[in-house]
């Protein structure tokens, strides 16, 4: 009896079985934040002074975010009604 392993093959399994023979995995974090311009300055105070190459954050400031979001959401609902 054989089991279908999908995209998994022996070399891939061996990479995890013999993990000490391979370079360690690295973590990288990427994120996008959409924030109201009124809150932007206060939130950026917490940003680290020295950038970390393993973390990337793209911040998009939107004037009156709640008002803009509400108007867009209402327009989307109206367009399908």
Secondary structure, DSSP 8 states (H G I E B T S, - for coil): -----TT--HHHHHHHHTGGGS------EEEEEEEEHHHHHHHHTTS-SS--TTEEEEEEEETTHHHHHHHHHHHHHHHH-
